[in-house]
């Protein structure tokens, strides 16, 4: 995997912890690098993907749904599998 992307993810993680103003720039750089070489996404670890998602959540001030409602019964996000997607 590209060490450039790994370094940018590490910088993003530290920027998240310190609320550094470079967060949007780091997200843009990671996006550009992945866009240029999409195969890199398949090589990212779950932790690295988690850092990127946390950065996006922080930047967009968005929360990811924790449950899905389907009529009377709701499914918790924990019980959703790949087949549900």
C-alpha positions in Angstrom: 0.0 0.0 0.0 1.1 3.5 -0.6 3.1 4.9 2.3 1.8 8.3 1.3 -1.8 7.3 2.2 -0.7 5.6 5.4 1.2 8.8 6.5 -1.8 11.0 5.7 -4.1 8.7 7.7 -1.7 8.9 10.7 -1.7 12.7 10.3 -5.5 12.7 10.2 -5.6 10.6 13.3 -3.4 13.0 15.3 -5.4 16.0 13.8 -8.6 14.4 15.1 -7.1 14.0 18.6 -5.9 17.6 18.7 -8.8 19.2 16.8 -6.2 20.6 14.4 -7.4 23.0 11.6 -5.6 20.9 8.9 -8.3 18.3 9.1 -10.2 19.3 5.9 -6.9 19.5 3.9 -5.8 16.0 5.1 -9.2 14.6 4.1 -8.9 16.2 0.6 -5.4 14.8 0.2 -6.5 11.3 1.2 -9.5 11.5 -1.2 -7.2 12.6 -4.1 -4.7 9.8 -3.4 -7.5 7.2 -3.3 -9.1 8.6 -6.4 -5.9 8.4 -8.3 -5.3 4.8 -7.2 -8.6 3.2 -6.2 -7.0 -0.2 -5.6 -5.5 1.3 -2.4 -8.9 1.2 -0.7 -8.8 -2.6 -0.7 -5.5 -2.6 1.1 -6.6 -0.3 4.0 -7.0 -1.9 7.4 -10.3 -1.6 9.3 -8.5 0.8 11.7 -7.3 3.0 8.9 -10.8 3.1 7.4 -12.2 3.9 10.8 -9.9 6.9 11.1 -11.0 8.2 7.7 -14.7 7.7 8.7 -14.2 9.5 12.0 -12.5 12.3 10.2 -15.4 12.6 7.8 -17.9 12.4 10.6 -16.1 15.2 12.5 -15.7 17.4 9.4 -19.3 17.1 8.3 -20.7 17.0 11.8 -22.7 13.9 10.9 -23.7 10.9 12.9 -24.0 7.5 11.3 -27.3 5.7 12.0 -27.2 3.3 14.9 -30.5 1.5 14.0 -32.8 0.9 11.1 -36.5 1.1 11.4 -38.6 -1.1 9.2 -42.2 -0.7 10.0 -43.2 -1.9 13.5 -39.9 -3.8 14.2 -36.5 -2.2 14.0 -33.3 -3.9 13.4 -30.3 -2.8 15.4 -27.2 -2.1 13.4 -25.5 -5.0 15.2 -27.9 -7.6 13.6 -27.4 -6.3 10.1 -25.2 -8.4 7.9 -23.8 -8.2 4.4 -27.0 -9.9 3.0 -29.1 -6.9 4.3 -27.1 -4.5 2.2 
